[in-house]
């Protein structure tokens, strides 16, 4: 991954940032797997972004896609007592 920075431009109408002649690079699945592990370790997004050189907006999109598949409701069963012992 390159340390070279490109000149950023800002749209005067909407404020969106962009670079001239962007070079899209595919992020390998292995790197996304590492991001998932770092998220489980509760590493802040800013730290993951710096370490992996993946932009914070891309990381946030990745996180949002993962949470779309998490059930919004949890089924909880109450543990009962059987012969004086917890089941």
Z-matrix of the N, CA and C atoms (Angstrom, degrees):
N
C 1 1.439
C 2 1.516 1 108.25
N 3 1.289 2 115.53 1 139.26
C 4 1.453 3 121.33 2 -171.17
C 5 1.525 4 111.92 3 -88.46
N 6 1.322 5 114.92 4 147.36
C 7 1.458 6 120.51 5 175.27
C 8 1.520 7 111.25 6 -93.74
N 9 1.344 8 117.80 7 -1.59
C 10 1.449 9 121.33 8 -179.85
C 11 1.519 10 110.15 9 -71.67
N 12 1.314 11 115.21 10 133.36
C 13 1.463 12 120.86 11 179.70
C 14 1.519 13 108.50 12 -104.39
N 15 1.335 14 116.54 13 141.61
C 16 1.456 15 121.45 14 177.34
C 17 1.521 16 109.17 15 -98.93
N 18 1.320 17 115.19 16 152.01
C 19 1.459 18 121.21 17 175.85
C 20 1.514 19 109.14 18 -62.49
N 21 1.320 20 116.77 19 129.86
C 22 1.464 21 121.18 20 177.32
C 23 1.519 22 109.27 21 -98.99
N 24 1.314 23 114.94 22 144.76
C 25 1.451 24 122.15 23 176.84
C 26 1.519 25 108.33 24 -121.31
N 27 1.329 26 115.83 25 155.24
C 28 1.464 27 121.20 26 179.88
C 29 1.516 28 108.74 27 -124.86
N 30 1.335 29 116.36 28 131.54
C 31 1.460 30 121.77 29 176.90
C 32 1.530 31 108.51 30 -69.36
N 33 1.328 32 116.65 31 128.95
C 34 1.467 33 120.74 32 -178.79
C 35 1.529 34 111.75 33 -69.73
N 36 1.336 35 117.21 34 -24.21
C 37 1.467 36 120.44 35 -178.45
C 38 1.523 37 112.79 36 -82.66
N 39 1.352 38 116.50 37 -49.86
C 40 1.478 39 118.78 38 -173.09
C 41 1.531 40 113.80 39 -111.20
N 42 1.329 41 118.00 40 -12.30
C 43 1.466 42 120.59 41 178.88
C 44 1.519 43 114.33 42 83.90
N 45 1.344 44 117.26 43 2.21
C 46 1.469 45 120.53 44 -179.22
C 47 1.523 46 109.95 45 -68.07
N 48 1.335 47 115.69 46 138.78
C 49 1.463 48 121.12 47 178.76
C 50 1.520 49 109.80 48 -93.37
N 51 1.316 50 115.99 49 146.53
C 52 1.457 51 120.93 50 176.86
C 53 1.520 52 109.53 51 -155.95
N 54 1.325 53 115.80 52 166.25
C 55 1.464 54 121.84 53 175.49
C 56 1.521 55 107.94 54 -118.70
N 57 1.317 56 115.22 55 150.75
C 58 1.451 57 120.52 56 176.97
C 59 1.523 58 109.05 57 -75.84
N 60 1.315 59 117.57 58 138.03
C 61 1.465 60 123.46 59 -178.88
C 62 1.530 61 111.96 60 51.71
N 63 1.340 62 117.38 61 62.96
C 64 1.465 63 119.12 62 -179.13
C 65 1.525 64 111.35 63 -64.32
N 66 1.304 65 115.82 64 147.41
C 67 1.455 66 121.27 65 177.22
C 68 1.520 67 107.00 66 -116.15
N 69 1.312 68 115.04 67 100.97
C 70 1.457 69 119.43 68 -179.70
C 71 1.517 70 109.24 69 -70.44
N 72 1.310 71 115.37 70 130.36
C 73 1.458 72 118.82 71 175.46
C 74 1.517 73 108.35 72 -123.50
N 75 1.290 74 114.58 73 137.35
C 76 1.457 75 121.19 74 -178.41
C 77 1.523 76 109.17 75 -80.19
N 78 1.331 77 115.57 76 133.32
C 79 1.453 78 120.77 77 177.52
C 80 1.524 79 107.27 78 -90.37
N 81 1.309 80 115.99 79 121.97
C 82 1.459 81 121.92 80 -175.70
C 83 1.534 82 110.81 81 -67.55
N 84 1.330 83 116.12 82 148.33
C 85 1.465 84 122.33 83 -179.94
C 86 1.523 85 111.10 84 -57.12
N 87 1.322 86 116.85 85 -35.68
C 88 1.470 87 121.46 86 179.90
C 89 1.534 88 110.81 87 -59.49
N 90 1.332 89 116.66 88 -38.47
C 91 1.460 90 120.42 89 178.65
C 92 1.534 91 110.60 90 -70.57
N 93 1.352 92 117.61 91 -39.70
C 94 1.466 93 120.10 92 176.64
C 95 1.531 94 110.45 93 -63.24
N 96 1.343 95 116.98 94 -36.96
C 97 1.468 96 120.02 95 177.42
C 98 1.525 97 110.61 96 -62.60
N 99 1.339 98 116.45 97 -39.82
C 100 1.466 99 119.95 98 177.93
C 101 1.539 100 109.90 99 -66.07
N 102 1.332 101 116.99 100 -39.83
C 103 1.467 102 120.93 101 177.37
C 104 1.525 103 109.71 102 -58.38
N 105 1.337 104 117.12 103 -44.36
C 106 1.460 105 120.82 104 179.24
C 107 1.527 106 111.50 105 -59.85
N 108 1.321 107 117.19 106 -40.97
C 109 1.470 108 120.74 107 178.19
C 110 1.518 109 110.90 108 -65.51
N 111 1.328 110 116.94 109 -41.20
C 112 1.466 111 120.26 110 178.79
C 113 1.521 112 110.99 111 -65.06
N 114 1.329 113 116.93 112 -37.04
C 115 1.471 114 120.05 113 177.18
C 116 1.521 115 110.86 114 -64.20
N 117 1.328 116 117.29 115 -38.95
C 118 1.463 117 120.51 116 177.46
C 119 1.521 118 111.70 117 -64.54
N 120 1.328 119 116.78 118 -28.00
C 121 1.465 120 121.43 119 177.77
C 122 1.530 121 111.58 120 -84.14
N 123 1.337 122 115.57 121 4.78
C 124 1.471 123 122.75 122 177.44
C 125 1.527 124 112.49 123 63.13
N 126 1.335 125 116.18 124 34.60
C 127 1.462 126 121.13 125 174.11
C 128 1.532 127 106.79 126 -76.35
N 129 1.331 128 118.44 127 133.47
C 130 1.470 129 120.15 128 -179.51
C 131 1.532 130 111.89 129 -61.45
N 132 1.327 131 115.63 130 150.91
C 133 1.458 132 120.87 131 -179.85
C 134 1.524 133 110.69 132 -57.60
N 135 1.325 134 117.67 133 -39.31
C 136 1.467 135 120.54 134 -179.98
C 137 1.528 136 110.64 135 -60.72
N 138 1.317 137 117.28 136 -40.34
C 139 1.463 138 120.85 137 178.98
C 140 1.521 139 111.84 138 -68.36
N 141 1.326 140 116.63 139 -40.99
C 142 1.468 141 120.58 140 177.94
C 143 1.525 142 109.61 141 -64.06
N 144 1.329 143 116.25 142 -41.51
C 145 1.462 144 121.07 143 179.84
C 146 1.525 145 110.84 144 -60.57
N 147 1.310 146 116.33 145 -45.56
C 148 1.465 147 120.52 146 179.91
C 149 1.524 148 111.12 147 -64.25
N 150 1.319 149 116.99 148 -45.14
C 151 1.463 150 120.85 149 -176.61
C 152 1.514 151 114.39 150 -70.67
N 153 1.336 152 116.89 151 -32.38
C 154 1.465 153 119.96 152 -176.41
C 155 1.524 154 113.03 153 -101.83
N 156 1.340 155 116.19 154 -10.86
C 157 1.464 156 122.92 155 -175.40
C 158 1.530 157 112.07 156 60.98
N 159 1.344 158 115.63 157 31.10
C 160 1.458 159 121.85 158 171.65
C 161 1.522 160 105.75 159 -102.43
N 162 1.322 161 117.21 160 132.81
C 163 1.464 162 119.89 161 -176.27
C 164 1.533 163 110.69 162 -64.49
N 165 1.333 164 114.99 163 151.32
C 166 1.462 165 120.36 164 179.07
C 167 1.526 166 112.56 165 -58.98
N 168 1.359 167 119.71 166 -41.21
C 169 1.471 168 118.06 167 177.22
C 170 1.529 169 112.83 168 -61.06
N 171 1.339 170 118.51 169 -37.87
C 172 1.467 171 120.88 170 177.85
C 173 1.515 172 110.21 171 -65.65
N 174 1.336 173 116.78 172 -40.91
C 175 1.461 174 120.16 173 178.28
C 176 1.524 175 110.34 174 -63.02
N 177 1.329 176 116.88 175 -42.65
C 178 1.459 177 120.20 176 -179.46
C 179 1.522 178 110.75 177 -63.67
N 180 1.337 179 117.22 178 -39.76
C 181 1.467 180 120.35 179 176.60
C 182 1.527 181 110.89 180 -61.92
N 183 1.326 182 116.59 181 -41.27
C 184 1.466 183 121.76 182 178.77
C 185 1.531 184 110.12 183 -61.40
N 186 1.326 185 116.03 184 -45.90
C 187 1.464 186 121.41 185 179.57
C 188 1.528 187 110.30 186 -62.97
N 189 1.317 188 117.17 187 -44.46
C 190 1.467 189 120.80 188 -179.91
C 191 1.525 190 111.21 189 -61.60
N 192 1.343 191 117.26 190 -40.70
C 193 1.468 192 120.33 191 178.23
C 194 1.526 193 110.53 192 -63.57
N 195 1.333 194 117.15 193 -39.20
C 196 1.468 195 120.26 194 179.61
C 197 1.528 196 110.54 195 -65.34
N 198 1.336 197 117.93 196 -42.05
C 199 1.464 198 121.36 197 -178.01
C 200 1.519 199 112.73 198 -71.59
N 201 1.346 200 118.14 199 -20.73
C 202 1.459 201 119.94 200 177.15
C 203 1.524 202 110.92 201 -60.46
N 204 1.326 203 117.28 202 -28.11
C 205 1.457 204 122.14 203 -175.74
C 206 1.526 205 113.41 204 -95.34
N 207 1.315 206 117.13 205 1.22
C 208 1.463 207 121.14 206 178.83
C 209 1.529 208 108.11 207 -87.69
N 210 1.327 209 117.86 208 129.35
C 211 1.468 210 119.31 209 179.36
C 212 1.530 211 110.80 210 -58.18
N 213 1.326 212 115.41 211 138.60
C 214 1.462 213 120.53 212 -179.22
C 215 1.524 214 112.09 213 -84.66
N 216 1.323 215 116.54 214 -9.95
C 217 1.456 216 121.09 215 -179.95
C 218 1.521 217 107.91 216 -128.33
N 219 1.304 218 115.82 217 141.44
C 220 1.460 219 120.88 218 -178.22
C 221 1.522 220 108.78 219 -114.68
N 222 1.329 221 116.07 220 133.40
C 223 1.463 222 120.83 221 174.92
C 224 1.526 223 108.18 222 -88.63
N 225 1.320 224 115.61 223 123.99
C 226 1.458 225 120.63 224 -179.16
C 227 1.520 226 108.40 225 -117.20
N 228 1.324 227 115.44 226 129.34
C 229 1.461 228 118.56 227 175.65
C 230 1.522 229 107.78 228 -109.09
N 231 1.303 230 115.22 229 139.05
C 232 1.450 231 121.33 230 -178.10
C 233 1.513 232 108.98 231 -81.38
N 234 1.319 233 116.58 232 132.00
C 235 1.463 234 119.67 233 176.71
C 236 1.529 235 108.05 234 -75.87
N 237 1.295 236 114.65 235 137.48
C 238 1.451 237 120.13 236 -179.48
C 239 1.519 238 112.25 237 -105.46
N 240 1.286 239 115.50 238 172.99
C 241 1.452 240 121.52 239 178.54
C 242 1.520 241 107.18 240 -108.62
N 243 1.337 242 115.42 241 129.87
C 244 1.446 243 120.87 242 179.74
C 245 1.523 244 107.92 243 -125.70
N 246 1.310 245 117.29 244 115.37
C 247 1.463 246 122.76 245 -178.96
C 248 1.530 247 112.11 246 53.76
N 249 1.305 248 115.58 247 42.71
C 250 1.459 249 119.20 248 178.02
C 251 1.517 250 115.25 249 78.48
N 252 1.334 251 117.08 250 2.14
C 253 1.469 252 121.21 251 179.78
C 254 1.520 253 110.29 252 -119.02
N 255 1.296 254 114.38 253 150.55
C 256 1.478 255 119.78 254 175.37
C 257 1.503 256 108.72 255 -73.39
N 258 1.293 257 116.82 256 139.49
C 259 1.478 258 120.75 257 175.22
C 260 1.485 259 110.02 258 -82.78
